[in-house]
């Protein structure tokens, strides 16, 4: 059980409210151990307790002028720690549910953290505070620049009709206030996602060949992964950031009304959405990224300017990041799996066999390499490998059979 928390004296609170970082350090040193124990009683993995307490003290610094008394601050520390630990445990429980699904494996989930000392935890708090202050300075610099640009713009408008001036003034104020904040917040979110996806604590969820796997992320977003796909979920997902990495293909039903923008990183393409439904395909062995929107809208960023897609629209992004509108045939072949179909239009047999491996876990040995260049067309359900083999035999003029336990294809024109 957590120990008794030391009291907070009025002098420490007064200095904290005045912006004295050493006062925060003193309160942190006095209460870190007790709060860590309190968080550990809620968490299944006690190793996550230091991060919970660190975040609580960052909040204390941000809200330092709001505490009316030492007792109010002490109450906040207890309550915020319990609530943050409960949220962290809820996210961990969601990841455990992923593991219970057929075809899903989490890598790194058993990684054990080295115990975090109080000094290390404080350095994390200090680093976060200073990083925020630096972003605040950058914000002021950008705001100054925006005010300068707005002033020049308004100055150039002074010869126009006087009745326009109030509207111009309001627009200039909005430009000054909102533009820097939006730019910095978006850039900060993007950097957090990039770092999170590279973290050793990021988890990779895997859908095996021949499977389609349904998942629910910690923010309530539903994901269906297609065969032979990997979804990377960074630490802190849903709390500090809201982005995932995709290798393969997946359909996302994004939970709405969240403060952070949901994003999918697929190769060098970034897809951003709020509450919406969309499908992405980005296999490492293919030279394109395909995106199709079913509901709502998304923004797709490659090497070109971002493109906004609405319901029913799709885009293809090539290896150089150039975007174009795909043909109906291209998008059907790329994303028919989300409707439970495999569609192949006049592709070489060797490519068709790769699709059969991916979507049915159906490995076939070819005894006559000459058939590998034959064109194949198929439109079959993903629920029946038998029908897929029959369609392959008919379209490619091949015969399926067994040699012992080995499944083989032979030239159907030969007897």
C-alpha positions as MATLAB code, in Angstrom:
seq = 'XXXXXXXXXXXXXXXXXXXXXXXXXXXXXXXXXXXXXXXXXXXXXXXXXXXXXXXXXXXXXXXXXXXXXXXXXXXXXXXXXXXXXXXXXXXXXXXXXXXXXXXXXXXXXXXXXXXXXXXXXXXXXXXXXXXXXXXXXXXXXXXXXXXXXXXXXXXXXXXXXXXXXXXXXXXXXXXXXXXXXXXXXXXXXXXXXXXXXXXXXXXXXXXXXXXXXXXXXXXXXXXXXXXXXXXXXXXXXXXXXXXXXXXXXXXXXXXXXXXXXXXXXXXXXXXXXXXXXXXXXXXXXXXXXXXXXXXXXXXXXXXXXXXXXXXXXXXXXXXXXXXXXXXXXXXXXXXXXXXXXXXXXXXXXXXXXXXXXXXXXXXXXXXXXXXXXXXXXXXXXXXXXXXXXXXXXXXXXXXXXXXXXXXXXXXXXXX';
ca = [
       0.000    0.000    0.000;
       1.175    3.547   -0.651;
       2.879    5.293    2.224;
       1.764    8.471    3.943;
       2.366   11.541    1.787;
       4.412   14.352    3.362;
       2.644   17.661    3.809;
       3.266   20.609    1.489;
       4.155   23.877    3.197;
       2.773   27.248    2.182;
       6.202   28.647    1.296;
       6.881   25.892   -1.260;
       3.506   26.501   -2.875;
       4.051   30.273   -3.018;
       7.429   29.853   -4.689;
       5.982   27.296   -7.087;
       3.225   29.692   -8.089;
       5.870   32.343   -8.752;
       7.586   30.025  -11.229;
      10.377   28.704   -8.988;
      11.459   25.424  -10.558;
      13.392   24.431   -7.432;
      10.152   24.549   -5.465;
       8.679   22.037   -7.900;
      11.793   19.892   -7.479;
      11.399   19.983   -3.695;
       7.764   18.883   -3.884;
       8.699   16.213   -6.416;
      11.464   14.789   -4.206;
       9.132   14.691   -1.202;
       6.287   12.922   -2.978;
       7.736   10.904   -5.867;
       8.127    7.645   -3.939;
       4.634    7.726   -2.418;
       2.933    8.631   -5.697;
       4.870    5.952   -7.591;
       3.636    3.344   -5.117;
       0.099    4.647   -5.510;
       0.297    4.385   -9.306;
       1.820    0.902   -9.083;
      -1.193   -0.390   -7.146;
      -3.392    0.438  -10.157;
      -1.059   -0.685  -12.923;
      -0.607   -4.300  -13.963;
       2.926   -3.344  -14.966;
       4.407   -1.325  -12.053;
       7.254   -0.301  -14.339;
       4.911    2.258  -15.867;
       4.401    4.103  -12.563;
       7.312    6.574  -12.996;
       5.925    7.800  -16.324;
       2.542    8.381  -14.715;
       4.055   10.448  -11.905;
       6.268   12.401  -14.307;
       3.227   13.448  -16.327;
       1.389   14.478  -13.160;
       4.213   16.826  -12.142;
       4.323   18.351  -15.616;
       0.647   19.148  -15.089;
       1.440   20.636  -11.687;
       3.894   23.020  -13.330;
       1.418   23.936  -16.065;
      -1.388   24.570  -13.564;
       0.691   25.930  -10.681;
      -1.250   29.202  -10.355;
      -4.558   27.357   -9.909;
      -3.835   25.735   -6.527;
      -5.422   27.769   -3.743;
      -3.747   25.962   -0.849;
      -1.170   23.283   -0.047;
      -4.068   20.943    0.704;
      -5.538   21.555   -2.754;
      -2.206   20.693   -4.351;
      -1.831   17.530   -2.256;
      -5.355   16.446   -3.202;
      -4.565   17.069   -6.861;
      -1.432   14.931   -6.712;
      -3.374   11.947   -5.326;
      -6.337   12.283   -7.685;
      -4.324   12.979  -10.834;
      -2.008   10.034  -10.147;
      -4.893    7.603   -9.681;
      -6.711    8.836  -12.783;
      -3.592    8.778  -14.974;
      -2.705    5.271  -13.787;
      -6.245    4.087  -14.529;
      -6.021    5.475  -18.073;
      -2.654    3.805  -18.600;
      -4.017    0.489  -17.335;
      -7.022    0.802  -19.646;
      -4.725    1.254  -22.629;
      -2.681   -1.766  -21.551;
      -5.855   -3.840  -21.254;
      -6.747   -2.861  -24.819;
      -3.383   -4.158  -26.017;
      -3.966   -7.404  -24.160;
      -7.243   -7.780  -26.023;
      -5.243   -7.473  -29.265;
      -3.127  -10.441  -28.206;
      -6.188  -12.607  -27.638;
      -7.253  -12.246  -31.270;
      -6.318  -15.027  -33.666;
      -3.474  -13.978  -35.893;
      -2.209  -11.159  -33.664;
       1.166  -11.131  -31.961;
       2.711   -8.293  -29.988;
       6.472   -7.900  -30.135;
       8.214   -6.303  -27.231;
       5.265   -6.577  -24.862;
       7.347   -8.586  -22.431;
      10.209   -6.084  -22.484;
      11.136   -5.273  -18.913;
      12.075   -1.712  -18.053;
      14.992   -0.969  -15.820;
      13.779    0.663  -12.577;
      13.568    4.436  -12.916;
      15.259    6.385  -10.144;
      13.795    9.593   -8.731;
      16.667   11.549  -10.263;
      15.989   10.080  -13.705;
      12.279   10.771  -13.376;
      12.954   14.387  -12.398;
      15.246   14.819  -15.423;
      12.339   13.715  -17.621;
      10.043   16.262  -15.980;
      12.658   19.000  -16.303;
      13.293   18.172  -19.958;
       9.569   18.303  -20.763;
       9.128   21.659  -19.024;
      12.096   23.217  -20.788;
      11.004   21.826  -24.158;
       7.597   23.425  -23.702;
       9.159   26.731  -22.742;
      11.289   26.575  -25.890;
       8.204   25.963  -27.991;
       6.610   28.927  -26.249;
       9.522   31.156  -27.284;
       9.190   29.902  -30.848;
       5.491   30.666  -30.690;
       6.208   34.269  -29.681;
       8.730   34.644  -32.481;
       6.243   33.355  -35.018;
       3.551   35.571  -33.589;
       5.838   38.616  -33.898;
       6.503   37.734  -37.501;
       2.780   37.256  -38.170;
       2.015   40.621  -36.564;
       4.624   42.245  -38.804;
       3.147   40.632  -41.917;
      -0.376   41.520  -40.844;
       0.636   45.135  -40.169;
       2.123   45.428  -43.649;
      -1.020   43.917  -45.115;
      -3.294   46.299  -43.218;
      -1.060   49.221  -44.129;
      -1.489   48.410  -47.769;
      -5.242   48.406  -47.323;
      -5.555   51.882  -45.759;
      -6.450   53.485  -49.043;
      -9.473   51.258  -49.448;
     -12.956   51.895  -48.211;
     -13.080   52.789  -44.480;
     -16.023   50.486  -43.784;
     -13.757   47.502  -44.542;
     -11.268   48.346  -41.805;
     -13.036   46.598  -38.872;
     -13.301   43.352  -40.847;
      -9.665   43.618  -41.945;
      -8.597   44.203  -38.351;
     -10.466   41.158  -37.072;
      -9.009   38.975  -39.821;
      -5.504   40.196  -39.023;
      -5.952   39.445  -35.313;
      -7.210   35.952  -36.103;
      -4.205   35.399  -38.377;
      -1.787   36.527  -35.684;
      -3.285   34.404  -32.929;
      -4.293   31.203  -34.658;
      -1.695   30.545  -37.359;
       1.393   30.053  -35.134;
      -0.514   27.935  -32.635;
      -1.899   25.603  -35.298;
       1.466   25.246  -37.028;
       3.335   24.458  -33.823;
       0.703   22.042  -32.497;
       0.580   20.100  -35.769;
       4.370   19.990  -36.081;
       4.689   18.856  -32.468;
       2.145   16.074  -32.994;
       3.978   14.889  -36.119;
       7.329   14.800  -34.337;
       5.805   12.877  -31.433;
       4.384   10.246  -33.787;
       7.700    9.890  -35.617;
       9.601    9.393  -32.368;
       6.973    7.039  -30.963;
       7.033    4.744  -33.985;
      10.817    4.438  -33.654;
      10.663    3.725  -29.917;
      11.826    0.360  -28.614;
       8.596    0.247  -26.609;
       6.403    0.450  -29.710;
       4.296   -2.671  -30.248;
       3.813   -4.433  -33.560;
       0.493   -6.173  -34.173;
       0.665   -8.837  -36.882;
      -2.046  -10.345  -39.095;
      -0.742  -13.610  -40.512;
      -1.003  -14.700  -44.117;
      -4.493  -15.980  -44.841;
      -6.113  -13.940  -42.056;
      -8.127  -10.754  -41.626;
      -7.870   -9.520  -38.061;
     -10.127   -7.064  -36.218;
      -8.546   -4.843  -33.539;
      -9.591   -1.933  -31.362;
      -7.037    0.733  -30.471;
      -6.884    2.466  -27.122;
      -8.720    5.558  -28.417;
     -11.682    3.495  -29.642;
     -10.585    3.335  -33.303;
     -11.454    0.012  -34.963;
      -8.925   -1.543  -37.340;
      -9.167   -4.527  -39.666;
      -5.794   -5.749  -40.898;
      -5.526   -7.688  -44.144;
      -3.320  -10.731  -44.587;
       0.424  -10.435  -44.013;
       0.122   -6.962  -42.432;
       1.771   -5.196  -39.494;
       0.478   -2.300  -37.440;
       2.927   -0.420  -35.202;
       1.392    1.225  -32.119;
       3.724    3.654  -30.324;
       3.879    4.067  -26.535;
       1.528    6.765  -25.294;
      -0.980    6.169  -28.098;
      -4.270    7.911  -27.396;
      -2.820   10.103  -24.652;
       0.233   11.974  -25.956;
      -0.057   11.023  -29.634;
      -2.470    9.362  -32.040;
      -0.590    7.864  -34.950;
       0.196    4.330  -36.118;
       2.512    2.777  -38.692;
       1.248    0.354  -41.337;
       3.030   -2.234  -43.461;
       0.457   -4.098  -45.504;
      -3.169   -3.110  -45.624;
      -5.842   -2.077  -43.164;
      -9.254   -0.467  -42.833;
      -9.631    2.181  -40.125;
     -12.887    3.308  -38.502;
     -11.575    6.321  -36.603;
     -13.080    7.205  -33.231;
     -14.539   10.743  -33.456;
     -14.436   13.670  -31.030;
     -10.800   13.219  -30.013;
      -8.472   16.172  -29.329;
      -5.623   14.750  -31.438;
      -5.720   14.057  -35.172;
      -5.517   10.353  -36.066;
      -2.816    9.531  -38.594;
      -1.462    6.485  -40.418;
       2.158    6.372  -41.612;
       2.530    4.090  -44.646;
       5.952    4.143  -46.318;
       6.577    7.872  -46.947;
       2.882    8.742  -47.011;
       0.927   10.280  -44.124;
      -2.863    9.920  -43.969;
      -4.663   12.148  -41.446;
      -8.300   11.913  -40.391;
     -10.702   12.766  -37.605;
     -13.833   10.578  -37.396;
     -14.004    8.682  -40.691;
     -13.627    5.291  -42.410;
     -10.856    4.616  -44.908;
      -8.634    1.824  -46.245;
      -4.886    1.933  -46.921;
      -2.667   -0.496  -48.817;
       1.132   -0.219  -48.535;
       2.929   -3.561  -48.809;
       6.745   -3.267  -48.743;
       7.077   -5.325  -51.957;
       4.684   -3.084  -53.912;
       5.602    0.254  -55.486;
       2.506    2.201  -54.476;
       0.343    3.317  -51.577;
      -3.422    3.246  -52.177;
      -5.995    5.123  -50.079;
      -9.784    4.989  -50.418;
     -12.317    6.851  -48.243;
     -15.641    5.247  -47.398;
     -17.009    7.874  -44.996;
     -15.916   11.357  -43.952;
     -12.654   12.769  -45.292;
      -8.891   12.343  -44.975;
      -5.814   14.309  -45.999;
      -3.076   12.439  -47.865;
       0.474   13.824  -47.836;
       3.172   12.494  -50.158;
       5.953   14.540  -51.741;
       3.385   16.837  -53.334;
       0.927   19.211  -51.697;
      -1.601   17.462  -49.438;
      -4.730   16.168  -51.104;
      -8.100   15.951  -49.353;
     -10.292   12.956  -50.148;
     -13.984   12.676  -49.348;
     -16.332    9.675  -49.308;
     -16.000    7.591  -52.476;
     -12.675    9.098  -53.543;
      -9.311    7.328  -53.810;
      -5.698    8.130  -54.597;
      -2.560    6.256  -55.606;
       0.864    7.475  -54.429;
       3.872    6.162  -56.344;
       7.377    5.443  -55.050;
       8.435    9.062  -55.681;
       5.488   10.427  -53.692;
       3.518   11.650  -56.722;
      -0.272   11.327  -56.395;
      -2.862   10.480  -59.030;
      -6.433    9.273  -59.228;
      -6.481    5.485  -59.765;
      -8.630    3.678  -62.292;
     -11.573    1.670  -61.029;
      -9.689   -1.502  -61.931;
      -6.590   -0.459  -59.973;
      -8.482    0.419  -56.813;
     -10.582   -2.744  -57.074;
      -7.472   -4.911  -57.268;
      -5.759   -3.064  -54.422;
      -8.625   -2.831  -51.937;
     -11.245   -5.459  -52.837;
     -10.006   -7.455  -49.826;
     -11.867   -5.005  -47.561;
     -15.087   -6.286  -49.184;
     -13.981   -9.906  -48.813;
     -12.821  -10.418  -52.404;
      -9.598  -11.105  -54.296;
      -9.565   -9.441  -57.713;
      -6.769   -9.989  -60.236;
      -6.938   -8.601  -63.776;
      -4.562  -10.025  -66.369;
      -1.555  -10.359  -64.086;
       1.272  -12.895  -64.593;
       0.819  -16.249  -62.875;
       3.821  -15.579  -60.599;
       2.079  -12.481  -59.213;
      -1.216  -14.339  -58.797;
       0.583  -17.009  -56.758;
       1.923  -14.317  -54.408;
      -1.638  -13.128  -53.809;
      -2.813  -16.665  -53.085;
      -0.032  -17.001  -50.513;
      -0.958  -13.679  -48.891;
      -4.724  -14.082  -48.774;
      -5.165  -17.858  -48.359;
      -1.779  -18.939  -46.907;
      -1.735  -21.180  -49.939;
       1.782  -22.089  -51.038;
       1.949  -23.785  -54.424;
       5.020  -25.315  -56.054;
       5.315  -24.827  -59.826;
       6.949  -27.723  -61.681;
       7.065  -25.990  -65.069;
       8.404  -22.415  -64.920;
       6.994  -21.622  -68.348;
       3.523  -21.179  -66.869;
       4.648  -18.342  -64.583;
       4.231  -15.740  -67.339;
       0.682  -16.743  -68.231;
      -1.906  -14.002  -67.602;
      -4.440  -14.722  -64.871;
      -7.749  -13.047  -64.002;
      -9.780  -13.867  -60.890;
     -12.648  -12.440  -58.854;
     -13.248  -14.763  -55.903;
     -14.259  -14.722  -52.248;
     -11.513  -14.703  -49.637;
     -13.518  -17.239  -47.664;
     -12.848  -20.187  -50.014;
      -9.382  -21.324  -51.072;
     -11.049  -24.129  -53.050;
     -12.827  -21.579  -55.270;
      -9.587  -19.615  -55.641;
      -7.751  -22.713  -56.887;
     -10.571  -23.511  -59.307;
     -10.456  -19.970  -60.709;
      -6.662  -20.196  -61.073;
      -6.937  -23.512  -62.930;
      -9.531  -22.154  -65.337;
      -7.882  -18.797  -66.040;
      -4.282  -19.999  -66.235;
      -4.872  -23.399  -67.844;
      -3.089  -25.209  -65.015;
      -3.887  -28.276  -62.914;
      -3.672  -28.414  -59.139;
      -2.537  -31.594  -57.396;
      -0.459  -33.164  -54.630;
       2.905  -34.853  -54.559;
       2.774  -36.416  -51.131;
       1.916  -33.425  -48.951;
       3.291  -30.865  -51.386;
       0.695  -28.852  -53.327;
       1.800  -28.385  -56.925;
       0.684  -26.708  -60.161;
       1.249  -28.277  -63.547;
       0.708  -27.114  -67.094;
      -2.907  -28.004  -67.921;
      -2.136  -28.363  -71.615;
       0.157  -31.301  -70.956;
      -1.004  -34.770  -70.111;
];
